[in-house]
Amino acid sequence: MKNISLLIILLSVFSCGKDKIVQLPEINHSEISEINDVSAAYLFYDETLPDSLEFNRKNLISTTNWLVNVDKRLTLKQVMPHITFLQEKKQNAGHKNDNAKNYFTCNDTSKKNLGFIEFTDVVYHNMSFLDYVSTNSNLDFSNKMKIEFNASDDIYIEFPLFDLSTLVSKKSNLIKDIEFVLANELDTVEIILSFNQYLTFQDYITFKSITSTLDSKDVTISNHEFISN
């Protein structure tokens, strides 16, 4: 599947296997719209299966960029074990290409075409952030903000960490609320994302896409993400 065009990728997503369709997550804007030298994996939503998920990775080539096509209706609890499996599989492959990346495939509604979100270097933790802190007390957690996305519409912004100072936000106001909290901050702040495992993959991609639009040289997004109850 090398040097594949976007049109062929689109057709493969909707025709891979007999009568199987991946409903791709939607985003309003993607920085990446074209990738060459690719192979694909698919996570189908299938209610007839015990966990409602079918995983197809038979066409992956370790030296290519991987496009992971995840049905937006699946939850993070269903999806993440397969995502981390793919990351480990590529890292431990006998034949490697250090320039090959991993991407989630999305439907970019602004361009009416495919868009891609890279997750090559994301480290997924199957635990709460607090549990992680308790086992890594030697780490420096200063100048870090935690944003917690729950199954409800409420989003919790915590800054500074462990200061009992939490702002409750909504998706529509998230960027403005983050900028408000950081208005008087002079040092660079790293944002840590925490997700409820029962959020859908669409929710996950939506929140990732929103936070990626933060326009500040003094804000970075951590590559460590937390998935928990």
Secondary structure, 3 states (H helix, E strand, C coil): CCCCCHHHHHHHHHHCCCCCCCCCCEECCCCECCCCCEEEEEEEECCCCCCCEEEECCCCCCCCEEEEEECCCCEHHHHHHHHHHHHHHHHCCCCCCCCCCEEEEEEECCCCEEEEEECCCCEEECCCHHHHHHHCCCCCCCCEEEEEECCCCCEEEECCCCCCCEEEECHHHHHHHHHHHCCCCCCCEEEEEEEECCCEHHHHHHHHHHHCCCCCCCEEEEEEEEEEC
